[in-house]
Amino acid sequence: MKTKYYYLIEEFNTDGDISETTNFGKLSDLIQYVKTHGLIQDIRNGYATYALVRETSDDGYNMERGYAYEQQGVIPTMFDNGYKVPQRFL
């Protein structure tokens, strides 16, 4: 089994549906994207959110993803599928 971690940002339209999702390998890249696209207020106002993603697969089959969506600007300690977020991401 291979496990990889990456960040994503989701932007929402006026109906509350996801209009755009962008993935990042590093937190610093996500932060730069948020700054250059002026998304800080959107995150605060609920028009965008970000998460750490845990993706596990065995050679591309049987893929499982867990999401740790930010809560008040902080990544939680657990993914939504029950796995702990590694300390290096907290």
N, C-alpha and C positions, 0 to 999 in steps of 0.2 A: 504494500500500500504506500502510495505517495501522498504526502500532505503538503500543501502550499498555502501561503497566506498572502492576501493582497487587500488593498483598500478600494472602496468605490464611493462615488458620490452620485446621488439620485436627485434630479431636479423634477419638480412637479408643475403641471399646468394649472390653470385656474379651476379646473374640475377636481383637482387633487390626484389625478392620474400621473404616473411617471412619464415624463416627456423625454428625458435623457438620462443615460447611465454612462459613467466614465470610470474606468479602472486605473489603478495606480499601483506600481510595485513598491513604492516607498511613501511614507507619510509626508516627507518633505515635498514630494511632487504634488500630492493632494493639496497641501497648504498653499503652494505656489499657484495652483489652478484656482483655488477659492479666491485668493487675492487678486489675480489678474482678471478673473471673470466677475468680480464684485459680488460674490455669493455670501459674504458674512451676514448681511442683513437677511438674506433669503433663508439661511440656516436658522437664525434667531427667530424668524417669523413663520417657520414651518413650511417654506416653499422649496426647501432642499434639505437633504440629510446626508450623512456619511456613515460608513460602517467598515469594520474589519471583517474580511471574509475568510473562512477556513474551508478549503476545498480538498477533499480526499478522494482518490480514485486508484484503481488498479489497472494500469495501462489504458486509461480512458474509458473504462467500463465501470459500472456501478458507482457513479459519481455521487458524492454527498456534499452538500454545502451547508455551512452554518454561518449565521450573520450575527455580528455584535454591533447593533446600531447605537450611535452616540445618544447619550441621555444627558441633556443639559451640558453639552460640550465635552463629555467624558465617555470613553469606551468602557462598557461594563465588563465585569470579570467573567461572565459566562456567555457563550454563543447560544443562539436560540434553539440549538439541537442538543444542548446539555453538556457540551465540552467546555472546559475551562480555557479562557484566553491566556496564552503564555505571558509570563511576567514581563518579557521584553517588549510587549506591545502596550503595557499599562503605564 
